Amino acid sequence: MGMMRILIADDVASERLYLAACLTNLGHHVKSVSSAAELLKCYSAFQPDLLLVDIEMPQQNGIELVHTIRHQYPEWVPVIFLSGINDPHIIAKAIDVGGDDYLVKPVNPIILAAKMQAMSRIAVMRQRLEHTTTQLQKVNKLLLEQANKDPLTTLANRRYLDQKLTEFIALHGRNNLPLTIILLDVDFFKLFNDYQGHIEGDNCLKLLSSCLKKTFNRAGEICGRYGGEEFIILICNCNEKQAIKECQRLKNAIKKLAIPHSHSLISDQLTVSQGAISWVPTGLELVEHLYQAVDTLLYQAKDNGRDQFVTAEYPYSLVSHNEN
C-alpha cells in the first residue's frame, strides 16, 4: 500500500488522535485539525491525497466544508465522511455533496485499513493521471509552437502571421491606433542560392531571421516568414512616419550583418528591398488585400533599383516615400 498524505478534520480530540495513530501506523503522512476553518487554512500547503471529515462539526459542518472544497479547488481529492450516526439519508446526502465514502464511528481498524488500501490505489491512479495530463499539456504546447513557427527560421509562419494580423486589425480599429506592415525580400537571392548552394542559402535565411528577431523584439512587434526569401514584420501603434524609421533601422541592421553576396548585381553584400503600409484600421480590412498592397510597394522598391524601401499610407495616397 502506497503512502498517502491524509488530512483529518474532527472536533473530538480523542477520535481525531485515534484515527491519526491508526493511519500513521499504516504508513501514511497524517495531519489532523479540529475545525473546518483549520482544514481550509492548511489545505493548499498540505496538498492532501485524502480527506477524512467529520460530519457533525460546529460552526461549519463536514458537508458544508466539502461543498466549499469542491467549489474552491478544481483538483478532485477523495473524501471519506466520518459520523457516529449510521443513517442512510445522511450517508446519501454526504455522497451527493461530493463525498466518496463513509465511515461510522467508532471506526473499526480493520475496515479502516481496507478503505485505505482502496483509497491508496485511487491516489496512485490520480497521480498517474496528473503526470499523463502534464505530459500531454507539454506535448500540446510544443505542437502548438511548431504549428505557429516556420521550421527553418523558427520565426512565425504564414498561418500565425495571418492570425495575429487579423487580431491586430480588430484591436487597432477599436482603439483608433495606427498599424504598420513591412514586407521585405532578399535581393537576388536566387543568384545567391545558385552560386553558393541551398545549404548556404538556408544559413543566410537563418542569419537574417536572427537579425529580425533581435531588431524587432519589443512588445507589439512580430516577425514572420512570408514565404521563400520574403519576410513580414507587424508593428503595433506605428504610423507611416515611424514606419520610415523602422525600415531604415532594419536596413542598417542587415548592413551590419555584412553577409557576402558576390553575385548580387548591386552590392558585394546581402541587401533587401522593403515595402511598408501604415494606416488606422477600420476593423473591416481583409488580410489578403493588405498583403497585396504592401507587395505592390515592395515591387516598386525593387523596380527602383533594390536595396531600398517604399512606404505609404493605406489606402495609397498620391505620394509614397522612397528611400535609397
Backbone hydrogen bonds in HBPLUS format (Angstrom, degrees):
<---DONOR---> <-ACCEPTOR-->    atom                        ^
c    i                          cat <-CA-CA->   ^        H-A-AA   ^      H-
h    n   atom  resd res      DA  || num        DHA   H-A  angle D-A-AA Bond
n    s   type  num  typ     dist DA aas  dist angle  dist       angle   num
A0029-HIS N   A0004-MET O   2.93 MM  25  6.13 152.9  2.01 155.2 163.4     1
A0049-ASP N   A0005-ARG O   2.66 MM  44  5.11 163.8  1.68 143.0 148.8     2
A0050-LEU N   A0005-ARG O   3.27 MM  45  6.53 143.6  2.41 156.3 153.2     3
A0006-ILE N   A0029-HIS O   2.85 MM  23  6.17 161.5  1.88 160.9 167.2     4
A0031-LYS N   A0006-ILE O   2.97 MM  25  6.40 153.6  2.04 164.1 170.8     5
A0007-LEU N   A0050-LEU O   3.00 MM  43  6.41 164.2  2.03 160.8 163.8     6
A0052-LEU N   A0007-LEU O   2.94 MM  45  6.26 161.6  1.97 151.9 155.1     7
A0008-ILE N   A0031-LYS O   2.87 MM  23  6.25 163.8  1.89 156.3 161.8     8
A0033-VAL N   A0008-ILE O   2.80 MM  25  6.13 155.3  1.86 153.9 161.2     9
A0009-ALA N   A0052-LEU O   2.85 MM  43  6.29 157.0  1.90 165.5 170.8    10
A0054-ASP N   A0009-ALA O   2.88 MM  45  6.11 161.5  1.91 172.4 178.3    11
A0010-ASP N   A0033-VAL O   3.12 MM  23  6.57 159.8  2.16 158.5 157.0    12
A0016-ARG N   A0012-VAL O   2.99 MM   4  6.13 157.2  2.04 155.2 162.6    13
A0017-LEU N   A0013-ALA O   2.88 MM   4  6.03 162.6  1.91 154.7 158.4    14
A0018-TYR N   A0014-SER O   2.99 MM   4  6.10 152.0  2.07 139.6 147.7    15
A0019-LEU N   A0015-GLU O   3.03 MM   4  6.20 167.6  2.04 148.8 151.2    16
A0020-ALA N   A0016-ARG O   3.03 MM   4  6.19 160.6  2.07 145.5 151.5    17
A0021-ALA N   A0017-LEU O   2.94 MM   4  6.09 155.5  2.00 145.6 151.7    18
A0022-CYS N   A0018-TYR O   3.00 MM   4  6.27 164.1  2.03 152.2 156.4    19
A0023-LEU N   A0019-LEU O   2.94 MM   4  6.09 168.1  1.95 155.8 158.9    20
A0024-THR N   A0020-ALA O   2.92 MM   4  5.97 150.3  2.01 142.3 150.8    21
A0025-ASN N   A0021-ALA O   2.97 MM   4  6.15 156.6  2.03 147.4 153.3    22
A0026-LEU N   A0022-CYS O   3.14 MM   4  6.44 130.2  2.40 134.9 148.0    23
A0028-HIS N   A0023-LEU O   3.14 MM   5  5.73 162.4  2.17 151.4 149.5    24
A0027-GLY N   A0024-THR O   2.93 MM   3  5.16 158.1  1.98 107.6 114.0    25
A0039-LEU N   A0035-SER O   3.15 MM   4  6.45 157.4  2.20 144.5 150.6    26
A0040-LEU N   A0036-ALA O   2.97 MM   4  6.26 165.6  1.99 156.6 159.6    27
A0041-LYS N   A0037-ALA O   3.05 MM   4  6.19 145.9  2.17 140.8 150.2    28
A0042-CYS N   A0038-GLU O   3.17 MM   4  6.46 148.0  2.28 148.7 155.0    29
A0043-TYR N   A0039-LEU O   2.91 MM   4  5.72 119.8  2.28 146.8 162.4    30
A0046-PHE N   A0042-CYS O   2.96 MM   4  5.95 156.7  2.02 156.6 163.3    31
A0047-GLN N   A0043-TYR O   3.00 MM   4  6.04 153.0  2.07 152.9 159.6    32
A0051-LEU N   A0078-PRO O   2.98 MM  27  6.31 152.7  2.06 150.7 159.5    33
A0080-ILE N   A0051-LEU O   2.80 MM  29  6.15 165.8  1.82 161.7 165.9    34
A0053-VAL N   A0080-ILE O   2.95 MM  27  6.32 156.6  2.01 151.3 159.1    35
A0082-LEU N   A0053-VAL O   2.70 MM  29  5.67 148.5  1.80 141.2 139.6    36
A0055-ILE N   A0082-LEU O   2.87 MM  27  5.98 161.2  1.90 172.1 165.7    37
A0062-GLY N   A0055-ILE O   2.99 MM   7  4.03 160.2  2.03 113.7 118.7    38
A0060-GLN N   A0058-PRO O   2.66 MM   2  5.62 124.2  1.96 118.6 102.1    39
A0065-LEU N   A0061-ASN O   2.92 MM   4  6.16 155.0  1.98 151.4 159.7    40
A0066-VAL N   A0062-GLY O   2.94 MM   4  6.17 164.8  1.97 153.4 155.6    41
A0067-HIS N   A0063-ILE O   3.02 MM   4  6.18 155.0  2.08 144.3 151.7    42
A0068-THR N   A0064-GLU O   3.01 MM   4  6.27 151.4  2.10 144.9 152.0    43
A0069-ILE N   A0065-LEU O   2.95 MM   4  6.31 157.9  2.00 150.5 156.7    44
A0070-ARG N   A0066-VAL O   2.88 MM   4  6.06 166.3  1.90 155.4 158.1    45
A0071-HIS N   A0067-HIS O   3.32 MM   4  6.46 140.5  2.48 136.8 145.9    46
A0071-HIS N   A0068-THR O   3.23 MM   3  5.34 129.9  2.49  96.9 109.6    47
A0072-GLN N   A0068-THR O   2.83 MM   4  5.91 141.3  1.98 147.6 159.7    48
A0073-TYR N   A0069-ILE O   2.91 MM   4  5.67 162.1  1.94 153.1 154.7    49
A0100-ASP N   A0079-VAL O   2.78 MM  21  5.30 164.3  1.80 150.3 153.6    50
A0101-ASP N   A0079-VAL O   3.23 MM  22  6.64 132.2  2.48 151.9 153.2    51
A0081-PHE N   A0101-ASP O   3.01 MM  20  6.31 164.5  2.04 141.1 136.4    52
A0103-LEU N   A0081-PHE O   2.82 MM  22  6.15 160.8  1.86 164.0 170.1    53
A0083-SER N   A0103-LEU O   3.13 MM  20  6.59 147.5  2.24 159.7 167.3    54
A0105-LYS N   A0083-SER O   2.75 MM  22  5.61 158.8  1.79 129.3 135.8    55
A0090-ILE N   A0087-ASP O   3.09 MM   3  5.37 118.3  2.48 105.9 120.3    56
A0091-ILE N   A0087-ASP O   2.96 MM   4  6.23 163.6  1.99 160.4 165.8    57
A0092-ALA N   A0088-PRO O   2.90 MM   4  6.05 160.2  1.94 145.6 150.9    58
A0093-LYS N   A0089-HIS O   2.99 MM   4  6.18 155.7  2.05 142.5 149.0    59
A0094-ALA N   A0090-ILE O   2.89 MM   4  6.10 155.4  1.95 148.5 155.4    60
A0095-ILE N   A0091-ILE O   3.00 MM   4  6.29 157.1  2.06 151.9 157.4    61
A0096-ASP N   A0092-ALA O   2.93 MM   4  6.06 154.9  2.00 144.4 152.1    62
A0097-VAL N   A0093-LYS O   3.02 MM   4  6.22 146.5  2.14 147.0 153.9    63
A0099-GLY N   A0094-ALA O   2.98 MM   5  5.52 145.9  2.10 148.6 147.9    64
A0098-GLY N   A0095-ILE O   3.19 MM   3  5.42 151.1  2.28 103.2 111.9    65
A0112-LEU N   A0108-ASN O   2.86 MM   4  6.07 159.9  1.90 156.1 163.0    66
A0113-ALA N   A0109-PRO O   2.96 MM   4  6.07 156.7  2.01 139.4 144.7    67
A0114-ALA N   A0110-ILE O   3.05 MM   4  6.32 155.6  2.11 145.4 151.9    68
A0115-LYS N   A0111-ILE O   2.86 MM   4  6.12 160.2  1.90 153.9 159.3    69
A0116-MET N   A0112-LEU O   2.92 MM   4  6.15 155.7  1.98 148.8 155.7    70
A0117-GLN N   A0113-ALA O   3.02 MM   4  6.26 144.9  2.14 141.1 150.3    71
A0118-ALA N   A0114-ALA O   3.15 MM   4  6.50 155.8  2.21 147.0 152.5    72
A0119-MET N   A0115-LYS O   2.86 MM   4  6.15 161.5  1.89 152.2 157.9    73
A0120-SER N   A0116-MET O   2.77 MM   4  5.82 144.3  1.90 141.1 150.7    74
A0121-ARG N   A0117-GLN O   3.22 MM   4  6.49 150.1  2.31 140.0 146.4    75
A0122-ILE N   A0118-ALA O   3.16 MM   4  6.53 152.6  2.24 143.1 150.8    76
A0123-ALA N   A0119-MET O   2.82 MM   4  6.11 151.9  1.90 145.4 153.5    77
A0124-VAL N   A0120-SER O   2.97 MM   4  6.24 156.1  2.03 148.8 154.1    78
A0125-MET N   A0121-ARG O   3.02 MM   4  6.27 161.7  2.06 147.0 152.0    79
A0126-ARG N   A0122-ILE O   2.83 MM   4  6.06 152.1  1.91 147.8 156.2    80
A0127-GLN N   A0123-ALA O   2.91 MM   4  6.15 155.9  1.97 147.4 153.4    81
A0128-ARG N   A0124-VAL O   2.95 MM   4  6.21 158.2  2.00 149.7 155.7    82
A0129-LEU N   A0125-MET O   2.88 MM   4  6.08 154.2  1.95 144.4 152.0    83
A0130-GLU N   A0126-ARG O   2.85 MM   4  6.10 157.0  1.90 149.1 155.2    84
A0131-HIS N   A0127-GLN O   2.92 MM   4  6.14 156.2  1.97 146.0 152.6    85
A0132-THR N   A0128-ARG O   2.86 MM   4  6.09 162.2  1.89 150.0 155.0    86
A0133-THR N   A0129-LEU O   2.81 MM   4  5.99 157.9  1.85 148.6 155.3    87
A0134-THR N   A0130-GLU O   2.90 MM   4  6.10 156.9  1.96 146.0 151.9    88
A0135-GLN N   A0131-HIS O   2.96 MM   4  6.23 160.2  2.00 150.4 155.6    89
A0136-LEU N   A0132-THR O   2.88 MM   4  6.11 156.6  1.93 149.0 155.8    90
A0137-GLN N   A0133-THR O   2.91 MM   4  6.15 151.7  1.99 146.5 154.3    91
A0138-LYS N   A0134-THR O   3.03 MM   4  6.33 152.7  2.10 146.3 153.3    92
A0139-VAL N   A0135-GLN O   2.92 MM   4  6.21 159.7  1.97 150.0 155.6    93
A0140-ASN N   A0136-LEU O   2.78 MM   4  5.97 162.1  1.82 150.4 155.8    94
A0141-LYS N   A0137-GLN O   2.90 MM   4  6.05 152.1  1.98 142.3 150.0    95
A0142-LEU N   A0138-LYS O   2.95 MM   4  6.20 156.7  2.00 146.3 152.6    96
A0143-LEU N   A0139-VAL O   2.81 MM   4  6.08 160.0  1.85 152.6 158.4    97
A0144-LEU N   A0140-ASN O   2.87 MM   4  6.03 152.5  1.95 143.5 151.1    98
A0145-GLU N   A0141-LYS O   2.95 MM   4  6.20 155.9  2.00 145.4 151.9    99
A0146-GLN N   A0142-LEU O   2.86 MM   4  6.13 159.4  1.91 150.0 156.1   100
A0147-ALA N   A0143-LEU O   2.80 MM   4  5.98 145.8  1.92 141.6 151.6   101
A0148-ASN N   A0144-LEU O   3.10 MM   4  6.30 129.3  2.37 137.5 149.7   102
A0148-ASN N   A0145-GLU O   3.13 MM   3  5.18 136.5  2.33  95.8 107.9   103
A0149-LYS N   A0146-GLN O   3.39 MM   3  5.18 155.5  2.45  95.6 102.5   104
A0157-ASN N   A0148-ASN O   2.90 MM   9  5.65 156.6  1.96 132.6 133.4   105
A0150-ASP N   A0155-LEU O   2.71 MM   5  5.50 165.7  1.73 164.5 168.9   106
A0154-THR N   A0150-ASP O   2.76 MM   4  4.94 145.2  1.88 149.7 156.6   107
A0156-ALA N   A0223-CYS O   3.35 MM  67  6.33 153.5  2.42 146.1 140.6   108
A0225-ARG N   A0156-ALA O   2.86 MM  69  6.28 148.4  1.96 173.5 174.9   109
A0161-LEU N   A0157-ASN O   2.93 MM   4  6.19 161.0  1.97 157.2 163.5   110
A0162-ASP N   A0158-ARG O   2.92 MM   4  6.11 164.1  1.94 154.4 157.7   111
A0163-GLN N   A0159-ARG O   3.11 MM   4  6.36 156.7  2.16 142.6 149.1   112
A0164-LYS N   A0160-TYR O   2.88 MM   4  6.13 167.9  1.89 157.8 159.8   113
A0165-LEU N   A0161-LEU O   2.83 MM   4  5.93 161.3  1.87 152.9 158.8   114
A0166-THR N   A0162-ASP O   3.04 MM   4  6.17 157.9  2.09 144.8 150.5   115
A0167-GLU N   A0163-GLN O   3.09 MM   4  6.41 154.8  2.16 144.2 151.2   116
A0168-PHE N   A0164-LYS O   2.78 MM   4  6.03 158.9  1.83 152.5 158.6   117
A0169-ILE N   A0165-LEU O   2.88 MM   4  6.07 155.5  1.94 150.4 156.5   118
A0170-ALA N   A0166-THR O   3.26 MM   4  6.52 163.8  2.29 146.1 149.2   119
A0171-LEU N   A0167-GLU O   2.92 MM   4  6.14 166.3  1.94 153.8 158.1   120
A0172-HIS N   A0168-PHE O   2.81 MM   4  5.82 172.9  1.81 153.8 156.3   121
A0173-GLY N   A0169-ILE O   2.93 MM   4  5.87 146.5  2.05 138.8 148.8   122
A0174-ARG N   A0170-ALA O   3.02 MM   4  6.21 156.2  2.08 147.0 152.3   123
A0175-ASN N   A0171-LEU O   3.15 MM   4  6.37 149.2  2.25 143.0 151.3   124
A0176-ASN N   A0172-HIS O   2.79 MM   4  5.56 106.8  2.33 137.7 151.3   125
A0177-LEU N   A0172-HIS O   3.01 MM   5  4.81 159.6  2.05 132.9 139.4   126
A0238-CYS N   A0178-PRO O   3.01 MM  60  5.28 132.3  2.24 111.6 116.3   127
A0179-LEU N   A0279-TRP O   2.81 MM 100  5.61 155.1  1.87 149.8 154.6   128
A0279-TRP N   A0179-LEU O   3.06 MM 100  5.61 150.2  2.15 147.8 157.0   129
A0180-THR N   A0235-ILE O   3.09 MM  55  5.20 160.7  2.13 150.5 155.0   130
A0235-ILE N   A0180-THR O   3.00 MM  55  5.20 167.3  2.02 151.3 152.7   131
A0181-ILE N   A0277-ILE O   2.95 MM  96  5.49 157.1  2.00 156.1 163.6   132
A0277-ILE N   A0181-ILE O   3.01 MM  96  5.49 150.6  2.10 150.1 157.5   133
A0182-ILE N   A0233-ILE O   2.89 MM  51  5.02 163.7  1.91 150.0 155.1   134
A0233-ILE N   A0182-ILE O   2.84 MM  51  5.02 148.6  1.94 146.0 152.5   135
A0183-LEU N   A0275-GLY O   2.80 MM  92  5.28 167.5  1.81 161.9 166.3   136
A0275-GLY N   A0183-LEU O   2.86 MM  92  5.28 154.6  1.92 150.7 159.3   137
A0184-LEU N   A0231-PHE O   2.89 MM  47  5.33 165.2  1.91 154.3 159.4   138
A0231-PHE N   A0184-LEU O   2.93 MM  47  5.33 155.4  1.99 146.2 154.0   139
A0185-ASP N   A0273-SER O   2.92 MM  88  5.42 153.2  1.99 152.4 160.6   140
A0273-SER N   A0185-ASP O   2.96 MM  88  5.42 160.6  2.00 154.3 158.7   141
A0186-VAL N   A0229-GLU O   3.30 MM  43  5.75 151.7  2.38 139.1 146.8   142
A0187-ASP N   A0271-THR O   2.95 MM  84  5.64 164.2  1.98 140.2 144.3   143
A0192-PHE N   A0188-PHE O   3.24 MM   4  6.60 149.0  2.34 139.7 148.5   144
A0193-ASN N   A0189-PHE O   2.91 MM   4  6.24 160.9  1.95 155.1 158.6   145
A0194-ASP N   A0190-LYS O   2.84 MM   4  6.05 160.5  1.88 149.3 155.4   146
A0195-TYR N   A0191-LEU O   3.07 MM   4  6.14 158.7  2.11 146.9 150.6   147
A0196-GLN N   A0192-PHE O   2.78 MM   4  5.59 154.5  1.85 148.1 156.6   148
A0197-GLY N   A0193-ASN O   2.84 MM   4  4.81 142.2  1.99 124.5 132.8   149
A0201-GLY N   A0197-GLY O   2.95 MM   4  6.18 144.3  2.08 140.5 151.9   150
A0202-ASP N   A0198-HIS O   2.81 MM   4  6.03 153.8  1.88 145.5 150.5   151
A0203-ASN N   A0199-ILE O   2.96 MM   4  6.27 158.3  2.01 147.0 153.3   152
A0204-CYS N   A0200-GLU O   2.85 MM   4  6.03 148.4  1.95 142.2 150.8   153
A0205-LEU N   A0201-GLY O   3.07 MM   4  6.40 154.9  2.13 146.2 152.0   154
A0206-LYS N   A0202-ASP O   2.95 MM   4  6.26 148.9  2.05 147.5 156.6   155
A0207-LEU N   A0203-ASN O   2.96 MM   4  6.24 156.9  2.01 148.3 153.8   156
A0208-LEU N   A0204-CYS O   2.95 MM   4  6.21 159.9  1.99 149.7 155.6   157
A0209-SER N   A0205-LEU O   2.86 MM   4  6.00 153.6  1.93 141.7 149.2   158
A0210-SER N   A0206-LYS O   2.91 MM   4  6.14 157.9  1.96 148.6 154.1   159
A0211-CYS N   A0207-LEU O   3.02 MM   4  6.27 151.9  2.10 143.8 151.5   160
A0212-LEU N   A0208-LEU O   2.95 MM   4  6.30 151.9  2.03 146.9 154.5   161
A0213-LYS N   A0209-SER O   2.95 MM   4  6.26 159.3  1.99 152.4 157.5   162
A0214-LYS N   A0210-SER O   3.09 MM   4  6.33 159.8  2.13 147.7 152.4   163
A0215-THR N   A0211-CYS O   2.90 MM   4  6.02 150.1  1.99 146.8 155.8   164
A0216-PHE N   A0212-LEU O   2.84 MM   4  5.87 161.5  1.87 153.4 157.6   165
A0221-GLU N   A0218-ARG O   3.15 MM   3  5.70 133.8  2.38 144.6 140.2   166
A0236-CYS N   A0220-GLY O   2.85 MM  16  5.02 165.1  1.87 153.3 157.7   167
A0222-ILE N   A0234-LEU O   2.99 MM  12  5.17 157.6  2.05 144.7 151.4   168
A0234-LEU N   A0222-ILE O   2.85 MM  12  5.17 162.8  1.88 152.5 157.8   169
A0224-GLY N   A0232-ILE O   2.86 MM   8  5.23 152.6  1.94 156.7 158.8   170
A0232-ILE N   A0224-GLY O   2.80 MM   8  5.23 161.7  1.84 147.4 153.8   171
A0226-TYR N   A0230-GLU O   2.89 MM   4  5.32 139.0  2.06 124.3 134.3   172
A0227-GLY N   A0230-GLU O   3.31 MM   3  5.35 151.2  2.40 141.4 134.8   173
A0230-GLU N   A0227-GLY O   2.88 MM   3  5.35 160.4  1.92 136.8 142.8   174
A0243-ALA N   A0239-ASN O   2.80 MM   4  6.01 148.8  1.90 148.3 158.9   175
A0244-ILE N   A0240-GLU O   2.97 MM   4  6.23 149.4  2.07 152.4 156.8   176
A0245-LYS N   A0242-GLN O   3.05 MM   3  5.15 115.5  2.48  97.2 112.4   177
A0246-GLU N   A0242-GLN O   2.94 MM   4  6.30 150.4  2.03 148.4 157.7   178
A0247-CYS N   A0243-ALA O   2.87 MM   4  6.12 159.3  1.91 153.7 158.3   179
A0248-GLN N   A0244-ILE O   3.05 MM   4  6.27 156.4  2.11 144.9 151.3   180
A0249-ARG N   A0245-LYS O   2.84 MM   4  6.04 151.3  1.92 143.2 151.9   181
A0250-LEU N   A0246-GLU O   2.92 MM   4  6.16 154.7  1.99 147.6 153.8   182
A0251-LYS N   A0247-CYS O   2.93 MM   4  6.16 158.4  1.98 145.6 151.8   183
A0252-ASN N   A0248-GLN O   2.93 MM   4  6.16 159.2  1.98 150.8 155.5   184
A0253-ALA N   A0249-ARG O   3.01 MM   4  6.21 153.8  2.08 143.3 150.6   185
A0254-ILE N   A0250-LEU O   3.01 MM   4  6.27 159.0  2.06 155.0 159.3   186
A0255-LYS N   A0251-LYS O   3.04 MM   4  6.22 150.9  2.13 142.1 150.7   187
A0256-LYS N   A0252-ASN O   3.05 MM   4  6.32 147.1  2.16 144.4 152.3   188
A0257-LEU N   A0254-ILE O   3.08 MM   3  5.15 135.2  2.29  96.3 108.8   189
A0258-ALA N   A0255-LYS O   3.15 MM   3  5.54 136.9  2.35 105.3 115.5   190
A0270-LEU N   A0259-ILE O   2.70 MM  11  5.34 149.3  1.79 156.0 166.5   191
A0261-HIS N   A0268-ASP O   2.90 MM   7  5.12 173.5  1.90 121.9 121.4   192
A0264-SER N   A0261-HIS O   3.18 MM   3  5.60 168.5  2.19 116.1 117.6   193
A0274-GLN N   A0308-GLN O   2.92 MM  34  6.31 156.1  1.98 149.6 153.5   194
A0310-VAL N   A0274-GLN O   2.96 MM  36  6.37 145.6  2.08 139.6 148.0   195
A0276-ALA N   A0310-VAL O   2.92 MM  34  6.33 145.2  2.05 154.8 157.0   196
A0312-ALA N   A0276-ALA O   3.00 MM  36  6.51 138.2  2.18 150.7 163.4   197
A0278-SER N   A0312-ALA O   3.09 MM  34  6.49 145.6  2.21 150.4 158.4   198
A0314-TYR N   A0278-SER O   2.95 MM  36  5.86 151.1  2.04 144.5 146.7   199
A0290-LEU N   A0286-LEU O   3.17 MM   4  6.52 153.1  2.25 152.8 160.6   200
A0291-TYR N   A0287-VAL O   2.98 MM   4  6.31 159.1  2.03 155.8 161.7   201
A0292-GLN N   A0288-GLU O   2.97 MM   4  6.20 156.4  2.03 145.8 152.2   202
A0293-ALA N   A0289-HIS O   3.01 MM   4  6.23 150.4  2.10 140.7 148.6   203
A0294-VAL N   A0290-LEU O   3.00 MM   4  6.29 165.7  2.02 156.3 158.6   204
A0295-ASP N   A0291-TYR O   2.86 MM   4  5.91 148.3  1.96 144.5 154.2   205
A0296-THR N   A0292-GLN O   3.05 MM   4  6.23 145.2  2.18 140.3 148.2   206
A0297-LEU N   A0293-ALA O   3.39 MM   4  6.77 151.0  2.48 141.4 147.8   207
A0298-LEU N   A0294-VAL O   2.99 MM   4  6.28 150.5  2.08 143.8 152.3   208
A0299-TYR N   A0295-ASP O   3.00 MM   4  6.29 161.2  2.04 150.2 154.0   209
A0300-GLN N   A0296-THR O   3.04 MM   4  6.29 137.3  2.23 135.5 147.6   210
A0301-ALA N   A0297-LEU O   3.00 MM   4  6.34 150.2  2.09 145.9 152.9   211
A0301-ALA N   A0298-LEU O   3.06 MM   3  5.13 117.0  2.47  95.2 110.1   212
A0302-LYS N   A0298-LEU O   3.00 MM   4  6.40 150.0  2.09 146.4 155.3   213
A0303-ASP N   A0299-TYR O   2.82 MM   4  5.97 155.9  1.87 142.4 149.3   214
A0304-ASN N   A0300-GLN O   2.96 MM   4  6.10 136.1  2.16 138.5 150.0   215
A0306-ARG N   A0301-ALA O   3.07 MM   5  5.62 154.8  2.13 147.2 145.0   216
A0305-GLY N   A0302-LYS O   3.10 MM   3  5.37 162.6  2.13 107.8 112.7   217
A0309-PHE N   A0323-GLU O   3.10 MM  14  5.37 149.1  2.20 141.8 150.9   218
A0323-GLU N   A0309-PHE O   2.89 MM  14  5.37 148.7  1.99 162.2 167.7   219
A0311-THR N   A0321-HIS O   2.86 MM  10  5.07 154.7  1.92 141.7 149.7   220
A0321-HIS N   A0311-THR O   2.78 MM  10  5.07 155.8  1.83 147.0 153.4   221
